[in-house]
Amino acid sequence: MKRIFLIPQKAVSLLKQRARNLKRDRQIPHHEALEIVAKTAGFDSWHQVAEAAEKCRPIEDAFRRGFLLAFDGSEVPDIEDDESPIQWEEYAFELLRNQLFEKYCAQPDEEDPAQRPISQTLDSDDLKEYFEHDWGDMYFFRLRSPGEVSSVAQLLELVAKHSFWMPRLVFAKGELIDTYDLPATDENGEIVGLRF
């Protein structure tokens, strides 16, 4: 069975710092320190760390600086279409789990009259369970060509051309936008479907 390695850019920076410290402490070549640090972290080599980081970079960039879209499993658009503007990122939830959990916890509690964040109204164990249930089964996508869209309105217009349903969630430069209430529309802008 092939192992999949996911490593966020922040973790790569920490490994590089450890390697610099190790190089200085042991007075060894930098490449040797990188190899030692990689193996200590569970990788076979530094090359494997670099490959994993490069595969993860587009997902992190989409979340932090662009757009990351999340669709409910029953509403996933057809991504087999070569003209689809979005690309499925199978490992986005695992890679971004901590950042996504922060966003999940910051949502206002709709049942709370003061609209406090759910992190203040729910038990921490319940929060983790609800997070896994609500967002863990979503399919995450990023734009194939991130430069072609600069606003959420443009993003949704582009997605509407290739998908019946709008994404359930959009992360625009890391900010959560809940698009659940947006209806499905046809090419004339007429409403053809509502979530309930």
N, C-alpha and C positions, 0 to 999 in steps of 0.2 A: 504494500500500500504506500502510495506516495504521500509524503508529508507536505502540508502547505504552511509556509512561514509568512506571518504577518508581523510587520514591525513599523510602528509609527516613527516619523521623522524625529520626534523628541527623544525616543529611545535610542535612535542611531547617534544623536548628538551626545547622549550620556555615555554610550559605548566608546565613542571617539575620545571623550574626556578621560575615561578610565584607561584607554590605551596610551594617551599622552602621559598620564601619571605613572603607568606601569613602565613605559619607556624610560622615563626619568629615574624612577626608583631602582630599576634593575639594570639600567644602562644597556638596553638592547635596541636593535633597529626598530623603527616605527612599524614596518610591515609585520615583524614578529609579534609585537605587542598587539596589533590588530587581530592577528590570528588567535592569540591566547584569549583575548577578550571575547571574540566570537564564539570560541569553543566553550568558554565558561558560561556564556549566555544560551547554550544549547544548539548553536549552529555548527555546521561542519567546517566552515571557513568564513573569512571576511568577505570573500566573493559572494557567498550565499546571503550574507547580511545585506550587501549592496544590491543584489538582485531583488530580494524581498522588499527592500525599501523603495526601489524603483517601481515595483508593481503597485505598491501602496500609495505612492505619491499622487497619482491622479485622483484617487478617492479623497484623500485628505485635502487636496487643492480644491476639489469641487465643494467640499463641506465648508472650508474656511474662506475661500476667495470667490467661489462661483455659486453653482446651484447643485444641490443633491436632492433628488426626488424620491419619495417613498410611496409605493402603491400597495394597496391591499392585495393579497394573493388572488382574489377572484376578479380583480380589475386590472391585472397586468396587461399592458399594451403588447401588440405584436412586435417583438424585437427582431424577428427573423427577416423582416422587411429591410432591405439594404438602404432604403431611404429614411429609416427611422432616425430621428435626431438624438435618441438616447441609447445608452449602453448599460446593460445590467452589470452591477458590481456585486457579485455573489458574496464577497467577504466584507462588505462595507459595515454591516451591523457589528460584526466581531471586532473589526479594526477600530471603529468609532464608538464602541460600547460605552465608554466612560463619558465622552462628550454628549452622546445621545441621552444618556441617563440624566445628566445635568439639565438638559433641555426639557426632558420629560418632567422632572421634578419641579421645574420652574413654572409649569403651566398653572393657570388659575383653577382653583377648585370650583366648578360650576355650581355645586350644591352649597357652597359656603357664602353666606350673605356678604361677607367682607371681601370675597374673591381672593383670598389668600392663596399662595402657591400650594399645590398639593403636597409638597414636602413638609408644610407646616400643619396640614390637616390629616395626613395619613400616617400610619405606623410604617417604619422603615422596611419591615419585612413585606408588608402589603405593597409598598411602593415598588420593590424589586419584582415581586410576583406580577403586579399589573403591568409594569414596564415590559417584562418578558412576554406576557400575553398580548399586550396591545401593539408593541412595535417589533417584537422578536420574529414574527412571521411575515413582516413586510418585505417587499422586494425593493431594493435600492438601486437607483440609476443615476448616471451623470450624463452630461451632454457630450456627444462625440466631438463636437467643435465648440468648445466653451466660448470662444470669442465672438460668436454670432449673436449672442443674446446679452443684453446689459440690464434688463429689468425683469421683474417678476411677471409683469403684464406681457412682455414679449415672450417670455418662457412659456407661459400658459397658452398663448396664442399658437406657438410652435407645436407644443404638445397636443393641442386640440386637433391639429391636422392629422395626427397619427394615432390618436387614442380616443376611444369613446368617453372614458372617464378621465377626469383630472386626477393628478396625484393626490393621495390622502394628505401628505405633508410635503412641504418644500422647505429646505434649509437654504436660505439666501445669505451668503457670506456668514454662515454660522447661526443666523437668526431663524427661529422656527416660525413658519407661516402655516397655519392650519387651513387647508383648502377643502376640508371635508364637505362643507356646505355648497361648494360650487357645483352647479348642475352640468350635465352633459349637453352640449349644444351641437347643432348641425352647421354646415358651411355658411348658412344665412344668419347664424346667431340665434336661431330659434331653440328653445329648451326642448330636448328630447328625452331627458332622463334626470330623475332626482333621487338622491340617496335618502333613505329613511331609516 
